[in-house]
Amino acid sequence: MDDTTRSRIEGLVASSPIFVFMKGSKLMPQCGFSNNVVQILHSLGVSFETFDVLSDMEIRQGIKEFSNWPTIPQVYVKGEFIGGSDILIEMYNAGELREKLEIALAS
């Protein structure tokens, strides 16, 4: 990944306490996994921003290298990579996600 793409990704991640790289937007997810993440975050009542990786191939490939994670969506909380759809579902079902987000958003 080139420095420009890395800087763009870092800027996006830093632009919101909760940031999601996904297919589509939070208003119109373009895949089931992205939709799962959006629904979980909406159910927790948290504000979050998204980036549609389908609109930018450099970001789409770069984010996988940036996080060392091969799939999308990818969720970041306060700049920290949390995981994708499966991990968020597990954390949500265990009650861990709400707690992690409350702590992150309070600080």
C-alpha positions in Angstrom: 0.0 0.0 0.0 1.3 3.4 -0.8 1.7 6.3 1.7 -1.2 8.2 0.2 -3.6 5.3 0.7 -2.3 4.6 4.2 -2.8 8.3 5.1 -6.3 8.3 3.7 -7.2 5.2 5.8 -5.7 6.7 8.9 -7.7 9.8 8.4 -10.9 7.9 7.9 -10.3 5.8 11.0 -9.6 8.9 13.1 -12.6 10.8 11.8 -15.1 9.2 14.1 -15.0 7.2 17.4 -16.7 4.3 15.6 -15.8 3.8 12.0 -16.8 1.0 9.6 -15.3 0.1 6.3 -18.1 -1.7 4.5 -19.8 -2.5 1.2 -22.4 0.1 0.7 -23.5 2.7 3.3 -25.2 2.6 6.6 -28.4 3.6 4.8 -28.0 1.0 2.1 -25.6 -1.9 3.0 -24.6 -3.9 -0.1 -23.9 -7.2 1.6 -25.4 -9.2 4.4 -22.2 -9.0 6.6 -22.2 -5.2 6.3 -25.9 -5.1 7.1 -25.3 -7.2 10.2 -22.7 -4.7 11.5 -25.0 -1.8 10.8 -28.0 -3.4 12.5 -25.9 -4.3 15.6 -24.6 -0.7 15.9 -28.0 0.8 15.4 -29.5 -1.5 18.0 -26.9 -0.2 20.5 -27.9 3.3 19.7 -24.4 4.5 18.9 -23.3 7.0 16.3 -20.9 5.8 13.6 -19.5 6.7 10.2 -18.9 4.4 7.3 -16.9 4.3 4.1 -18.1 2.3 1.0 -15.1 0.2 -0.1 -17.0 -0.5 -3.4 -16.4 3.2 -4.4 -12.6 3.0 -4.0 -10.5 0.0 -5.0 -7.3 1.4 -3.4 -9.1 1.7 0.0 -10.8 -1.7 -0.5 -7.4 -3.4 -0.9 -5.5 -1.1 1.4 -7.8 -1.6 4.4 -7.1 -5.4 4.3 -3.4 -4.7 4.5 -3.8 -1.9 7.1 -5.6 -4.2 9.5 -4.0 -7.5 8.4 -7.6 -8.8 8.1 -8.8 -10.3 4.8 -12.5 -9.5 4.9 -14.9 -6.6 4.9 -16.7 -5.1 6.9 -14.1 -3.9 9.3 -15.0 -2.0 12.5 -12.7 0.4 14.3 -13.4 1.9 17.8 -11.2 4.9 18.8 -8.7 3.9 16.1 -8.5 0.2 17.2 -9.5 -2.5 14.8 -12.2 -4.6 16.5 -13.1 -7.1 13.8 -15.7 -7.9 11.2 -19.3 -9.2 11.2 -18.7 -12.5 13.0 -16.6 -11.0 15.8 -19.2 -8.2 16.3 -22.0 -10.7 16.5 -20.1 -12.8 19.1 -19.2 -9.7 21.2 -22.8 -8.4 20.9 -24.3 -11.7 22.0 -21.9 -12.0 24.9 -22.7 -8.4 26.0 -19.1 -7.4 25.5 -19.7 -5.0 22.6 -22.0 -2.6 24.5 -19.5 -2.4 27.3 -16.6 -1.8 25.0 -18.4 0.9 23.1 -19.7 2.6 26.3 -16.1 2.7 27.7 -14.6 3.9 24.5 -17.2 6.6 23.9 -17.0 7.9 27.5 -13.2 8.5 27.3 
